[in-house]
């Protein structure tokens, strides 16, 4: 069993970020995920803003992104709240969530843009950044 666990850990470590550009072919540490959120909030400032969901035990901010396109009727839209990365070793959840954010902000697909425009999104890729960082750096 220990041998199998070591192989899995080595396999995961081989997928750690090794390039400068954010992609979905590797896993990133929490600081890189937060940098991605910050960059997206700046690149799509008409539709998105960086939001803070609180502070962790170790003092990190729990960062997320609010995605909201202007409503022509000026009526409130239903809010969809997504949180992921609750458990430290859930590396795929923050990766999936950042991919979802990317699709909402960059896609030209009519189905996706309709989703973006119909709701007020609050998305947090990792609500456990302390644990995520620990599992990323210590494992």
Secondary structure, DSSP 4 states (H G I P E B T S, - for coil): -HHHHHHHHHHHHTTB--SSS--SSSB--HHHHHHHHHHHHHHTTTTEEEEEEEE-TTS-EEEEEEE-PPPTT--PPPEEEEE---STT-HHHHHHHHHHHHHHHH---HHHHHHHHHSEEEEES-S-HHHHHHHHHH-
